[in-house]
Amino acid sequence: FMGMMQPAPYMMSCLRNMKARGLPLALCTNRSDSVLSVLAHFGMDGMFSPVMTVTHARPKPDPQGLAEIVRIWGCSPDAVVFLGDSLVDQQAASAAGVPFWSFNSPDLAAQIHVSTFKELEEIVDLMLMR
């Protein structure tokens, strides 16, 4: 099925630019460690640290995965942002005390709604200019 998958437009450049700016990126997913094969297939292995899967934490909406990311990064929950596209993402962020940004899901309750990775990059750039 990986041959049928394609990264969203601007996703790769957005992630590379965030990494180049020194922003840490993590992944919190309800997939198993099979997601590591997907990341490798698209040349994104090493892009996220940590990668929290259901092998390492209870599935969302449980906040355990996000709490573990916050612990590993050594910061407070309000110092990170969780970008998600589902109700369980929103619920996990709320339970973890992490600000939630909605990706292409305008019906979710979020601090910021973005519809593309290009828009996400523009918002992050504006926020970093402060």
A tleap script that builds the chain and sets N, CA, C and O, in Angstrom:
source leaprc.protein.ff14SB
mol = sequence {
  NPHE MET GLY MET MET GLN PRO ALA PRO TYR
  MET MET SER CYS LEU ARG ASN MET LYS ALA
  ARG GLY LEU PRO LEU ALA LEU CYS THR ASN
  ARG SER ASP SER VAL LEU SER VAL LEU ALA
  HIE PHE GLY MET ASP GLY MET PHE SER PRO
  VAL MET THR VAL THR HIE ALA ARG PRO LYS
  PRO ASP PRO GLN GLY LEU ALA GLU ILE VAL
  ARG ILE TRP GLY CYS SER PRO ASP ALA VAL
  VAL PHE LEU GLY ASP SER LEU VAL ASP GLN
  GLN ALA ALA SER ALA ALA GLY VAL PRO PHE
  TRP SER PHE ASN SER PRO ASP LEU ALA ALA
  GLN ILE HIE VAL SER THR PHE LYS GLU LEU
  GLU GLU ILE VAL ASP LEU MET LEU MET CARG
}
set mol.1.N position { 0.816 -1.208 0.000 }
set mol.1.CA position { 0.000 0.000 0.000 }
set mol.1.C position { 0.850 1.258 0.000 }
set mol.1.O position { 0.348 2.333 -0.331 }
set mol.2.N position { 2.150 1.155 0.369 }
set mol.2.CA position { 2.981 2.363 0.416 }
set mol.2.C position { 3.138 3.006 -0.945 }
set mol.2.O position { 3.298 4.222 -1.048 }
set mol.3.N position { 3.093 2.191 -1.996 }
set mol.3.CA position { 3.199 2.737 -3.341 }
set mol.3.C position { 2.039 3.643 -3.706 }
set mol.3.O position { 2.149 4.462 -4.618 }
set mol.4.N position { 0.927 3.498 -2.999 }
set mol.4.CA position { -0.247 4.331 -3.265 }
set mol.4.C position { -0.283 5.571 -2.377 }
set mol.4.O position { -1.091 6.474 -2.598 }
set mol.5.N position { 0.585 5.615 -1.378 }
set mol.5.CA position { 0.601 6.767 -0.463 }
set mol.5.C position { 1.465 7.878 -1.040 }
set mol.5.O position { 2.463 7.622 -1.713 }
set mol.6.N position { 1.069 9.103 -0.769 }
set mol.6.CA position { 1.860 10.260 -1.164 }
set mol.6.C position { 1.813 11.287 -0.044 }
set mol.6.O position { 0.764 11.506 0.562 }
set mol.7.N position { 2.958 11.921 0.235 }
set mol.7.CA position { 2.934 12.989 1.241 }
set mol.7.C position { 2.033 14.130 0.772 }
set mol.7.O position { 1.901 14.382 -0.426 }
set mol.8.N position { 1.426 14.804 1.722 }
set mol.8.CA position { 0.595 15.962 1.396 }
set mol.8.C position { 1.464 17.040 0.745 }
set mol.8.O position { 2.659 17.126 1.027 }
set mol.9.N position { 0.873 17.855 -0.119 }
set mol.9.CA position { 1.643 18.942 -0.738 }
set mol.9.C position { 2.318 19.819 0.322 }
set mol.9.O position { 1.712 20.159 1.339 }
set mol.10.N position { 3.568 20.176 0.071 }
set mol.10.CA position { 4.393 21.048 0.923 }
set mol.10.C position { 4.827 20.409 2.242 }
set mol.10.O position { 5.580 21.019 3.002 }
set mol.11.N position { 4.357 19.178 2.527 }
set mol.11.CA position { 4.696 18.574 3.821 }
set mol.11.C position { 6.203 18.414 3.999 }
set mol.11.O position { 6.745 18.794 5.036 }
set mol.12.N position { 6.870 17.867 3.017 }
set mol.12.CA position { 8.303 17.608 3.161 }
set mol.12.C position { 9.091 18.907 3.330 }
set mol.12.O position { 9.966 18.990 4.192 }
set mol.13.N position { 8.793 19.906 2.527 }
set mol.13.CA position { 9.532 21.164 2.651 }
set mol.13.C position { 9.218 21.846 3.977 }
set mol.13.O position { 10.103 22.449 4.584 }
set mol.14.N position { 7.981 21.760 4.431 }
set mol.14.CA position { 7.600 22.350 5.709 }
set mol.14.C position { 8.379 21.690 6.847 }
set mol.14.O position { 8.943 22.379 7.697 }
set mol.15.N position { 8.411 20.369 6.864 }
set mol.15.CA position { 9.135 19.654 7.917 }
set mol.15.C position { 10.631 19.957 7.869 }
set mol.15.O position { 11.255 20.195 8.903 }
set mol.16.N position { 11.198 19.948 6.673 }
set mol.16.CA position { 12.642 20.260 6.545 }
set mol.16.C position { 12.943 21.668 7.034 }
set mol.16.O position { 13.945 21.887 7.716 }
set mol.17.N position { 12.087 22.625 6.694 }
set mol.17.CA position { 12.311 24.006 7.122 }
set mol.17.C position { 12.173 24.153 8.634 }
set mol.17.O position { 12.918 24.915 9.251 }
set mol.18.N position { 11.235 23.437 9.232 }
set mol.18.CA position { 11.102 23.491 10.690 }
set mol.18.C position { 12.337 22.908 11.365 }
set mol.18.O position { 12.840 23.462 12.342 }
set mol.19.N position { 12.818 21.789 10.839 }
set mol.19.CA position { 14.036 21.185 11.397 }
set mol.19.C position { 15.226 22.131 11.238 }
set mol.19.O position { 16.040 22.264 12.151 }
set mol.20.N position { 15.327 22.784 10.083 }
set mol.20.CA position { 16.428 23.714 9.829 }
set mol.20.C position { 16.397 24.902 10.783 }
set mol.20.O position { 17.436 25.488 11.087 }
set mol.21.N position { 15.215 25.250 11.250 }
set mol.21.CA position { 15.067 26.354 12.210 }
set mol.21.C position { 15.300 25.897 13.638 }
set mol.21.O position { 15.203 26.691 14.573 }
set mol.22.N position { 15.607 24.624 13.806 }
set mol.22.CA position { 15.898 24.092 15.132 }
set mol.22.C position { 14.680 23.684 15.931 }
set mol.22.O position { 14.776 23.480 17.141 }
set mol.23.N position { 13.533 23.560 15.278 }
set mol.23.CA position { 12.324 23.155 15.979 }
set mol.23.C position { 12.295 21.629 16.108 }
set mol.23.O position { 12.405 20.919 15.108 }
set mol.24.N position { 12.149 21.132 17.323 }
set mol.24.CA position { 12.055 19.678 17.470 }
set mol.24.C position { 10.694 19.194 16.971 }
set mol.24.O position { 9.681 19.876 17.126 }
set mol.25.N position { 10.691 18.030 16.381 }
set mol.25.CA position { 9.460 17.432 15.868 }
set mol.25.C position { 9.314 16.038 16.456 }
set mol.25.O position { 10.279 15.276 16.513 }
set mol.26.N position { 8.120 15.709 16.886 }
set mol.26.CA position { 7.823 14.377 17.398 }
set mol.26.C position { 6.593 13.859 16.668 }
set mol.26.O position { 5.882 14.614 16.005 }
set mol.27.N position { 6.360 12.578 16.799 }
set mol.27.CA position { 5.187 11.964 16.190 }
set mol.27.C position { 4.473 11.162 17.260 }
set mol.27.O position { 5.087 10.362 17.965 }
set mol.28.N position { 3.177 11.382 17.375 }
set mol.28.CA position { 2.343 10.631 18.312 }
set mol.28.C position { 1.204 10.038 17.494 }
set mol.28.O position { 0.331 10.765 17.019 }
set mol.29.N position { 1.212 8.719 17.331 }
set mol.29.CA position { 0.272 8.060 16.440 }
set mol.29.C position { -0.373 6.853 17.096 }
set mol.29.O position { 0.193 6.253 18.010 }
set mol.30.N position { -1.543 6.508 16.629 }
set mol.30.CA position { -2.198 5.290 17.077 }
set mol.30.C position { -1.796 4.094 16.223 }
set mol.30.O position { -2.360 3.009 16.370 }
set mol.31.N position { -0.847 4.280 15.352 }
set mol.31.CA position { -0.296 3.158 14.592 }
set mol.31.C position { 0.716 2.416 15.461 }
set mol.31.O position { 1.155 2.908 16.501 }
set mol.32.N position { 1.068 1.234 15.009 }
set mol.32.CA position { 2.120 0.478 15.683 }
set mol.32.C position { 3.473 0.943 15.139 }
set mol.32.O position { 3.553 1.926 14.402 }
set mol.33.N position { 4.520 0.230 15.511 }
set mol.33.CA position { 5.851 0.583 15.017 }
set mol.33.C position { 5.985 0.420 13.501 }
set mol.33.O position { 7.023 0.758 12.933 }
set mol.34.N position { 4.944 -0.095 12.845 }
set mol.34.CA position { 4.961 -0.174 11.381 }
set mol.34.C position { 5.081 1.212 10.757 }
set mol.34.O position { 5.480 1.341 9.599 }
set mol.35.N position { 4.738 2.246 11.518 }
set mol.35.CA position { 4.862 3.614 11.008 }
set mol.35.C position { 6.323 3.942 10.695 }
set mol.35.O position { 6.597 4.804 9.860 }
set mol.36.N position { 7.256 3.269 11.354 }
set mol.36.CA position { 8.678 3.505 11.086 }
set mol.36.C position { 9.027 3.132 9.650 }
set mol.36.O position { 9.869 3.780 9.029 }
set mol.37.N position { 8.385 2.093 9.117 }
set mol.37.CA position { 8.604 1.710 7.715 }
set mol.37.C position { 8.065 2.777 6.769 }
set mol.37.O position { 8.664 3.059 5.731 }
set mol.38.N position { 6.931 3.365 7.134 }
set mol.38.CA position { 6.350 4.433 6.316 }
set mol.38.C position { 7.295 5.641 6.309 }
set mol.38.O position { 7.557 6.228 5.259 }
set mol.39.N position { 7.799 6.000 7.486 }
set mol.39.CA position { 8.737 7.132 7.567 }
set mol.39.C position { 9.987 6.856 6.731 }
set mol.39.O position { 10.453 7.733 6.004 }
set mol.40.N position { 10.522 5.661 6.830 }
set mol.40.CA position { 11.724 5.313 6.053 }
set mol.40.C position { 11.430 5.352 4.558 }
set mol.40.O position { 12.248 5.837 3.776 }
set mol.41.N position { 10.274 4.847 4.161 }
set mol.41.CA position { 9.905 4.827 2.743 }
set mol.41.C position { 9.915 6.232 2.146 }
set mol.41.O position { 10.288 6.413 0.986 }
set mol.42.N position { 9.508 7.219 2.932 }
set mol.42.CA position { 9.446 8.590 2.434 }
set mol.42.C position { 10.658 9.430 2.825 }
set mol.42.O position { 10.647 10.650 2.660 }
set mol.43.N position { 11.701 8.784 3.342 }
set mol.43.CA position { 12.920 9.515 3.694 }
set mol.43.C position { 12.733 10.409 4.905 }
set mol.43.O position { 13.421 11.421 5.043 }
set mol.44.N position { 11.807 10.045 5.785 }
set mol.44.CA position { 11.547 10.860 6.967 }
set mol.44.C position { 12.050 10.204 8.248 }
set mol.44.O position { 11.787 10.704 9.342 }
set mol.45.N position { 12.774 9.087 8.124 }
set mol.45.CA position { 13.325 8.487 9.332 }
set mol.45.C position { 14.359 9.449 9.898 }
set mol.45.O position { 15.177 10.000 9.161 }
set mol.46.N position { 14.317 9.640 11.175 }
set mol.46.CA position { 15.188 10.610 11.825 }
set mol.46.C position { 14.599 12.013 11.884 }
set mol.46.O position { 15.170 12.890 12.531 }
set mol.47.N position { 13.483 12.240 11.229 }
set mol.47.CA position { 12.856 13.563 11.225 }
set mol.47.C position { 12.171 13.848 12.565 }
set mol.47.O position { 12.124 14.992 13.017 }
set mol.48.N position { 11.642 12.792 13.195 }
set mol.48.CA position { 10.871 12.933 14.428 }
set mol.48.C position { 11.560 12.221 15.583 }
set mol.48.O position { 12.034 11.093 15.448 }
set mol.49.N position { 11.604 12.901 16.715 }
set mol.49.CA position { 12.172 12.271 17.905 }
set mol.49.C position { 11.528 12.882 19.143 }
set mol.49.O position { 11.705 14.066 19.431 }
set mol.50.N position { 10.792 12.072 19.858 }
set mol.50.CA position { 10.569 10.646 19.676 }
set mol.50.C position { 9.403 10.363 18.728 }
set mol.50.O position { 8.654 11.257 18.334 }
set mol.51.N position { 9.285 9.088 18.384 }
set mol.51.CA position { 8.121 8.583 17.660 }
set mol.51.C position { 7.342 7.729 18.649 }
set mol.51.O position { 7.771 6.636 19.020 }
set mol.52.N position { 6.191 8.244 19.072 }
set mol.52.CA position { 5.365 7.545 20.050 }
set mol.52.C position { 4.266 6.781 19.315 }
set mol.52.O position { 3.397 7.375 18.676 }
set mol.53.N position { 4.321 5.461 19.417 }
set mol.53.CA position { 3.332 4.590 18.795 }
set mol.53.C position { 2.569 3.851 19.892 }
set mol.53.O position { 2.865 4.011 21.076 }
set mol.54.N position { 1.600 3.053 19.501 }
set mol.54.CA position { 0.848 2.281 20.492 }
set mol.54.C position { 1.719 1.189 21.112 }
set mol.54.O position { 1.308 0.553 22.083 }
set mol.55.N position { 2.889 0.971 20.578 }
set mol.55.CA position { 3.843 0.047 21.184 }
set mol.55.C position { 4.459 0.674 22.432 }
set mol.55.O position { 4.865 -0.038 23.350 }
set mol.56.N position { 4.531 2.021 22.466 }
set mol.56.CA position { 5.188 2.742 23.550 }
set mol.56.C position { 4.235 3.427 24.520 }
set mol.56.O position { 4.614 3.743 25.648 }
set mol.57.N position { 3.001 3.657 24.086 }
set mol.57.CA position { 2.040 4.391 24.920 }
set mol.57.C position { 0.630 3.925 24.588 }
set mol.57.O position { 0.366 3.395 23.509 }
set mol.58.N position { -0.256 4.134 25.533 }
set mol.58.CA position { -1.658 3.806 25.284 }
set mol.58.C position { -2.175 4.662 24.121 }
set mol.58.O position { -1.725 5.793 23.939 }
set mol.59.N position { -3.108 4.133 23.341 }
set mol.59.CA position { -3.601 4.888 22.183 }
set mol.59.C position { -4.363 6.149 22.577 }
set mol.59.O position { -4.998 6.211 23.629 }
set mol.60.N position { -4.284 7.144 21.711 }
set mol.60.CA position { -5.071 8.348 21.886 }
set mol.60.C position { -6.543 7.962 21.842 }
set mol.60.O position { -6.904 7.103 21.039 }
set mol.61.N position { -7.390 8.532 22.637 }
set mol.61.CA position { -7.261 9.844 23.260 }
set mol.61.C position { -6.510 9.870 24.585 }
set mol.61.O position { -6.417 10.923 25.216 }
set mol.62.N position { -5.977 8.739 25.017 }
set mol.62.CA position { -5.167 8.765 26.237 }
set mol.62.C position { -3.998 9.720 26.009 }
set mol.62.O position { -3.376 9.675 24.948 }
set mol.63.N position { -3.686 10.578 26.970 }
set mol.63.CA position { -2.621 11.570 26.788 }
set mol.63.C position { -1.202 11.034 27.023 }
set mol.63.O position { -0.241 11.799 26.943 }
set mol.64.N position { -1.055 9.740 27.310 }
set mol.64.CA position { 0.252 9.208 27.682 }
set mol.64.C position { 1.341 9.506 26.655 }
set mol.64.O position { 2.446 9.894 27.033 }
set mol.65.N position { 1.054 9.335 25.370 }
set mol.65.CA position { 2.063 9.575 24.337 }
set mol.65.C position { 2.539 11.024 24.316 }
set mol.65.O position { 3.738 11.290 24.227 }
set mol.66.N position { 1.597 11.954 24.398 }
set mol.66.CA position { 1.968 13.372 24.414 }
set mol.66.C position { 2.722 13.725 25.692 }
set mol.66.O position { 3.697 14.476 25.655 }
set mol.67.N position { 2.271 13.184 26.820 }
set mol.67.CA position { 2.965 13.440 28.088 }
set mol.67.C position { 4.400 12.917 28.034 }
set mol.67.O position { 5.309 13.538 28.586 }
set mol.68.N position { 4.601 11.799 27.383 }
set mol.68.CA position { 5.951 11.238 27.273 }
set mol.68.C position { 6.829 12.117 26.381 }
set mol.68.O position { 8.011 12.293 26.673 }
set mol.69.N position { 6.288 12.659 25.323 }
set mol.69.CA position { 7.048 13.584 24.469 }
set mol.69.C position { 7.477 14.795 25.282 }
set mol.69.O position { 8.637 15.204 25.232 }
set mol.70.N position { 6.545 15.365 26.026 }
set mol.70.CA position { 6.847 16.527 26.863 }
set mol.70.C position { 7.944 16.180 27.870 }
set mol.70.O position { 8.858 16.973 28.094 }
set mol.71.N position { 7.850 14.997 28.472 }
set mol.71.CA position { 8.861 14.567 29.447 }
set mol.71.C position { 10.236 14.418 28.790 }
set mol.71.O position { 11.240 14.885 29.328 }
set mol.72.N position { 10.272 13.773 27.639 }
set mol.72.CA position { 11.550 13.557 26.933 }
set mol.72.C position { 12.161 14.886 26.516 }
set mol.72.O position { 13.374 15.067 26.616 }
set mol.73.N position { 11.340 15.812 26.053 }
set mol.73.CA position { 11.850 17.111 25.631 }
set mol.73.C position { 12.202 18.006 26.819 }
set mol.73.O position { 12.900 19.006 26.649 }
set mol.74.N position { 11.735 17.664 28.002 }
set mol.74.CA position { 12.064 18.450 29.184 }
set mol.74.C position { 11.450 19.828 29.189 }
set mol.74.O position { 12.095 20.799 29.587 }
set mol.75.N position { 10.209 19.922 28.750 }
set mol.75.CA position { 9.541 21.222 28.695 }
set mol.75.C position { 8.161 21.099 29.341 }
set mol.75.O position { 7.770 20.028 29.805 }
set mol.76.N position { 7.448 22.193 29.359 }
set mol.76.CA position { 6.086 22.161 29.894 }
set mol.76.C position { 5.111 21.878 28.750 }
set mol.76.O position { 5.420 22.158 27.592 }
set mol.77.N position { 3.946 21.330 29.062 }
set mol.77.CA position { 2.977 21.021 28.005 }
set mol.77.C position { 2.585 22.219 27.149 }
set mol.77.O position { 2.296 22.062 25.963 }
set mol.78.N position { 2.572 23.417 27.740 }
set mol.78.CA position { 2.170 24.581 26.950 }
set mol.78.C position { 3.292 25.100 26.049 }
set mol.78.O position { 3.103 26.075 25.321 }
set mol.79.N position { 4.451 24.459 26.096 }
set mol.79.CA position { 5.577 24.868 25.249 }
set mol.79.C position { 5.619 24.101 23.927 }
set mol.79.O position { 6.500 24.331 23.098 }
set mol.80.N position { 4.668 23.194 23.737 }
set mol.80.CA position { 4.614 22.428 22.494 }
set mol.80.C position { 3.248 22.630 21.853 }
set mol.80.O position { 2.334 23.180 22.468 }
set mol.81.N position { 3.123 22.184 20.624 }
set mol.81.CA position { 1.858 22.223 19.900 }
set mol.81.C position { 1.641 20.841 19.316 }
set mol.81.O position { 2.572 20.222 18.800 }
set mol.82.N position { 0.416 20.361 19.399 }
set mol.82.CA position { 0.069 19.092 18.770 }
set mol.82.C position { -0.800 19.392 17.563 }
set mol.82.O position { -1.897 19.934 17.700 }
set mol.83.N position { -0.314 19.044 16.388 }
set mol.83.CA position { -1.051 19.207 15.139 }
set mol.83.C position { -1.754 17.888 14.854 }
set mol.83.O position { -1.109 16.849 14.711 }
set mol.84.N position { -3.071 17.934 14.771 }
set mol.84.CA position { -3.815 16.705 14.543 }
set mol.84.C position { -5.015 16.926 13.663 }
set mol.84.O position { -5.397 18.057 13.361 }
set mol.85.N position { -5.612 15.797 13.251 }
set mol.85.CA position { -6.736 15.894 12.324 }
set mol.85.C position { -7.961 15.090 12.750 }
set mol.85.O position { -8.868 14.859 11.950 }
set mol.86.N position { -7.983 14.665 14.015 }
set mol.86.CA position { -9.097 13.836 14.452 }
set mol.86.C position { -9.549 14.229 15.854 }
set mol.86.O position { -8.845 14.922 16.589 }
set mol.87.N position { -10.741 13.765 16.195 }
set mol.87.CA position { -11.273 14.035 17.524 }
set mol.87.C position { -10.389 13.419 18.603 }
set mol.87.O position { -10.202 14.028 19.656 }
set mol.88.N position { -9.841 12.228 18.370 }
set mol.88.CA position { -8.972 11.631 19.398 }
set mol.88.C position { -7.694 12.443 19.572 }
set mol.88.O position { -7.142 12.486 20.672 }
set mol.89.N position { -7.211 13.087 18.511 }
set mol.89.CA position { -6.057 13.983 18.639 }
set mol.89.C position { -6.417 15.172 19.530 }
set mol.89.O position { -5.675 15.526 20.446 }
set mol.90.N position { -7.556 15.773 19.248 }
set mol.90.CA position { -8.032 16.915 20.044 }
set mol.90.C position { -8.181 16.517 21.506 }
set mol.90.O position { -7.761 17.257 22.395 }
set mol.91.N position { -8.770 15.366 21.761 }
set mol.91.CA position { -9.000 14.905 23.128 }
set mol.91.C position { -7.687 14.610 23.848 }
set mol.91.O position { -7.545 14.936 25.026 }
set mol.92.N position { -6.736 14.004 23.161 }
set mol.92.CA position { -5.438 13.704 23.772 }
set mol.92.C position { -4.712 14.986 24.140 }
set mol.92.O position { -4.141 15.089 25.226 }
set mol.93.N position { -4.728 15.959 23.247 }
set mol.93.CA position { -4.074 17.236 23.520 }
set mol.93.C position { -4.703 17.917 24.724 }
set mol.93.O position { -3.994 18.415 25.598 }
set mol.94.N position { -6.023 17.942 24.773 }
set mol.94.CA position { -6.718 18.559 25.888 }
set mol.94.C position { -6.360 17.866 27.199 }
set mol.94.O position { -6.069 18.532 28.193 }
set mol.95.N position { -6.377 16.552 27.209 }
set mol.95.CA position { -6.066 15.797 28.422 }
set mol.95.C position { -4.614 15.979 28.860 }
set mol.95.O position { -4.311 15.902 30.050 }
set mol.96.N position { -3.715 16.222 27.901 }
set mol.96.CA position { -2.294 16.409 28.220 }
set mol.96.C position { -1.965 17.863 28.540 }
set mol.96.O position { -0.853 18.154 28.980 }
set mol.97.N position { -2.910 18.785 28.330 }
set mol.97.CA position { -2.643 20.200 28.551 }
set mol.97.C position { -1.776 20.816 27.477 }
set mol.97.O position { -1.093 21.812 27.713 }
set mol.98.N position { -1.806 20.219 26.291 }
set mol.98.CA position { -0.981 20.666 25.161 }
set mol.98.C position { -1.872 21.440 24.189 }
set mol.98.O position { -2.956 20.965 23.849 }
set mol.99.N position { -1.443 22.613 23.735 }
set mol.99.CA position { -2.226 23.340 22.730 }
set mol.99.C position { -2.448 22.479 21.482 }
set mol.99.O position { -1.543 21.782 21.023 }
set mol.100.N position { -3.659 22.540 20.950 }
set mol.100.CA position { -4.028 21.728 19.793 }
set mol.100.C position { -4.277 22.603 18.584 }
set mol.100.O position { -5.032 23.573 18.643 }
set mol.101.N position { -3.626 22.244 17.478 }
set mol.101.CA position { -3.861 22.880 16.192 }
set mol.101.C position { -4.489 21.838 15.284 }
set mol.101.O position { -4.002 20.712 15.185 }
set mol.102.N position { -5.558 22.216 14.629 }
set mol.102.CA position { -6.284 21.312 13.750 }
set mol.102.C position { -5.719 21.393 12.333 }
set mol.102.O position { -5.492 22.478 11.798 }
set mol.103.N position { -5.497 20.216 11.738 }
set mol.103.CA position { -5.031 20.169 10.360 }
set mol.103.C position { -6.153 19.674 9.461 }
set mol.103.O position { -6.573 18.520 9.544 }
set mol.104.N position { -6.630 20.566 8.601 }
set mol.104.CA position { -7.632 20.232 7.597 }
set mol.104.C position { -8.883 19.599 8.217 }
set mol.104.O position { -9.530 18.748 7.606 }
set mol.105.N position { -9.204 20.023 9.418 }
set mol.105.CA position { -10.393 19.535 10.124 }
set mol.105.C position { -11.048 20.704 10.846 }
set mol.105.O position { -10.912 20.836 12.063 }
set mol.106.N position { -11.756 21.551 10.113 }
set mol.106.CA position { -12.274 22.795 10.684 }
set mol.106.C position { -13.317 22.602 11.778 }
set mol.106.O position { -13.599 23.545 12.518 }
set mol.107.N position { -13.894 21.422 11.902 }
set mol.107.CA position { -14.926 21.206 12.922 }
set mol.107.C position { -14.358 20.894 14.302 }
set mol.107.O position { -15.100 20.864 15.284 }
set mol.108.N position { -13.047 20.660 14.387 }
set mol.108.CA position { -12.444 20.357 15.674 }
set mol.108.C position { -12.227 21.636 16.480 }
set mol.108.O position { -12.033 22.711 15.912 }
set mol.109.N position { -12.260 21.513 17.804 }
set mol.109.CA position { -11.971 22.649 18.685 }
set mol.109.C position { -10.457 22.786 18.781 }
set mol.109.O position { -9.782 21.909 19.321 }
set mol.110.N position { -9.927 23.885 18.259 }
set mol.110.CA position { -8.487 24.067 18.201 }
set mol.110.C position { -8.127 25.539 18.367 }
set mol.110.O position { -8.929 26.426 18.074 }
set mol.111.N position { -6.901 25.784 18.843 }
set mol.111.CA position { -6.421 27.163 18.958 }
set mol.111.C position { -6.184 27.757 17.579 }
set mol.111.O position { -6.420 28.945 17.356 }
set mol.112.N position { -5.720 26.934 16.666 }
set mol.112.CA position { -5.462 27.372 15.296 }
set mol.112.C position { -5.922 26.272 14.348 }
set mol.112.O position { -5.732 25.086 14.619 }
set mol.113.N position { -6.524 26.672 13.241 }
set mol.113.CA position { -6.929 25.736 12.191 }
set mol.113.C position { -6.077 26.020 10.960 }
set mol.113.O position { -6.025 27.153 10.482 }
set mol.114.N position { -5.417 25.000 10.455 }
set mol.114.CA position { -4.657 25.141 9.214 }
set mol.114.C position { -5.172 24.101 8.225 }
set mol.114.O position { -5.610 23.018 8.610 }
set mol.115.N position { -5.111 24.448 6.962 }
set mol.115.CA position { -5.631 23.522 5.954 }
set mol.115.C position { -4.549 22.943 5.057 }
set mol.115.O position { -4.794 21.971 4.343 }
set mol.116.N position { -3.348 23.529 5.083 }
set mol.116.CA position { -2.250 23.012 4.265 }
set mol.116.C position { -0.938 23.153 5.031 }
set mol.116.O position { -0.842 23.921 5.988 }
set mol.117.N position { 0.060 22.407 4.600 }
set mol.117.CA position { 1.375 22.545 5.222 }
set mol.117.C position { 2.025 23.878 4.866 }
set mol.117.O position { 2.828 24.402 5.638 }
set mol.118.N position { 1.686 24.425 3.714 }
set mol.118.CA position { 2.192 25.759 3.361 }
set mol.118.C position { 1.660 26.798 4.354 }
set mol.118.O position { 2.406 27.661 4.815 }
set mol.119.N position { 0.390 26.709 4.674 }
set mol.119.CA position { -0.214 27.615 5.653 }
set mol.119.C position { 0.414 27.408 7.034 }
set mol.119.O position { 0.683 28.376 7.745 }
set mol.120.N position { 0.647 26.156 7.410 }
set mol.120.CA position { 1.294 25.866 8.695 }
set mol.120.C position { 2.672 26.520 8.761 }
set mol.120.O position { 3.024 27.142 9.763 }
set mol.121.N position { 3.435 26.377 7.705 }
set mol.121.CA position { 4.773 26.970 7.689 }
set mol.121.C position { 4.710 28.494 7.798 }
set mol.121.O position { 5.528 29.094 8.494 }
set mol.122.N position { 3.758 29.120 7.126 }
set mol.122.CA position { 3.609 30.578 7.204 }
set mol.122.C position { 3.262 31.012 8.622 }
set mol.122.O position { 3.786 32.015 9.107 }
set mol.123.N position { 2.388 30.271 9.290 }
set mol.123.CA position { 2.003 30.615 10.664 }
set mol.123.C position { 3.196 30.466 11.602 }
set mol.123.O position { 3.454 31.339 12.431 }
set mol.124.N position { 3.913 29.370 11.468 }
set mol.124.CA position { 5.101 29.158 12.331 }
set mol.124.C position { 6.132 30.254 12.072 }
set mol.124.O position { 6.718 30.787 13.015 }
set mol.125.N position { 6.356 30.591 10.812 }
set mol.125.CA position { 7.307 31.662 10.502 }
set mol.125.C position { 6.899 32.971 11.168 }
set mol.125.O position { 7.739 33.671 11.733 }
set mol.126.N position { 5.621 33.299 11.105 }
set mol.126.CA position { 5.137 34.530 11.735 }
set mol.126.C position { 5.333 34.481 13.256 }
set mol.126.O position { 5.726 35.478 13.862 }
set mol.127.N position { 5.068 33.357 13.853 }
set mol.127.CA position { 5.205 33.225 15.299 }
set mol.127.C position { 6.677 33.335 15.728 }
set mol.127.O position { 6.971 33.880 16.792 }
set mol.128.N position { 7.578 32.832 14.922 }
set mol.128.CA position { 9.001 32.892 15.263 }
set mol.128.C position { 9.587 34.275 15.060 }
set mol.128.O position { 10.676 34.555 15.560 }
set mol.129.N position { 8.902 35.140 14.347 }
set mol.129.CA position { 9.396 36.506 14.120 }
set mol.129.C position { 9.189 37.382 15.338 }
set mol.129.O position { 9.800 38.446 15.439 }
set mol.130.N position { 8.342 36.961 16.266 }
set mol.130.CA position { 8.049 37.772 17.445 }
set mol.130.C position { 9.269 38.019 18.255 }
set mol.130.O position { 9.200 38.687 19.286 }
savepdb mol mol.pdb
quit
